[in-house]
């Protein structure tokens, strides 16, 4: 994990803790799923997460990743955003 991705990982964990009103995202392993039995985001929580990401980073994940594979886990989401923020 790069330094930029580690910073992004921390930011995402804080955002997830805010959205879920739980501290689990702050301590969960990077492979923890965001939905259902992992962090526990439901469809509304996922929508709120996507909205926050678009506002903070200017990335429309739902428009770019039709299968929403980027939402598989904390680490896949951080890697997806980091890749989009990095100059090509």
C-alpha positions in Angstrom: 0.0 0.0 0.0 1.4 3.4 -1.0 1.5 6.4 1.4 -1.3 8.0 -0.6 -3.4 4.9 -0.4 -2.8 4.6 3.3 -3.9 8.2 3.9 -7.0 7.5 1.7 -7.7 4.3 3.6 -7.7 6.3 6.9 -10.0 9.0 5.4 -12.4 6.3 4.1 -12.4 4.5 7.5 -13.4 7.8 9.2 -16.1 8.4 6.6 -17.5 4.9 7.1 -17.5 5.3 10.9 -19.4 8.5 10.4 -21.9 6.9 8.0 -22.5 3.8 10.2 -22.2 5.6 13.6 -19.9 2.7 14.6 -16.2 2.4 15.3 -15.9 -1.0 13.5 -14.6 0.6 10.3 -11.7 2.2 12.2 -10.3 -1.1 13.3 -11.5 -3.6 10.7 -9.0 -5.4 8.4 -8.6 -3.9 5.0 -10.3 -6.9 3.3 -13.5 -6.3 5.4 -16.5 -6.2 3.0 -18.3 -2.9 3.0 -21.8 -4.4 2.6 -23.9 -6.8 4.6 -21.9 -8.8 7.2 -18.7 -6.7 6.9 -19.0 -3.0 7.7 -22.8 -3.4 7.3 -23.6 -0.7 4.8 -27.1 -1.1 3.4 -28.3 0.4 0.1 -28.9 3.8 1.6 -25.5 3.8 3.4 -23.8 2.8 0.1 -25.6 5.6 -1.7 -24.5 8.0 0.9 -20.9 6.7 0.7 -20.9 7.1 -3.1 -22.3 10.7 -2.8 -19.6 11.6 -0.3 -16.8 10.2 -2.5 -18.1 12.1 -5.5 -18.2 15.3 -3.4 -14.8 14.9 -1.8 -12.8 13.4 -4.6 -14.8 14.2 -7.7 -15.1 10.5 -8.6 -18.4 9.0 -9.8 -17.9 5.4 -8.9 -21.5 4.4 -9.9 -21.0 6.0 -13.3 -17.6 4.4 -13.9 -17.9 1.0 -12.2 -21.2 -0.5 -13.2 -20.8 -3.6 -11.1 -19.6 -1.6 -8.2 -16.7 -3.9 -7.7 -14.9 -1.0 -6.0 -17.2 -1.4 -3.1 -16.1 -5.0 -2.3 -13.9 -3.9 0.7 -12.2 -1.0 2.3 -8.9 -1.8 0.4 -10.6 -2.2 -3.0 -12.4 1.2 -2.5 -9.1 2.9 -1.4 -7.2 1.4 -4.4 -10.0 2.4 -6.9 -10.0 6.0 -5.7 -6.2 6.2 -5.5 -6.0 5.0 -9.1 -8.5 7.6 -10.3 -6.7 10.4 -8.4 -3.2 9.5 -9.7 -2.1 11.2 -13.0 -2.1 8.8 -15.9 
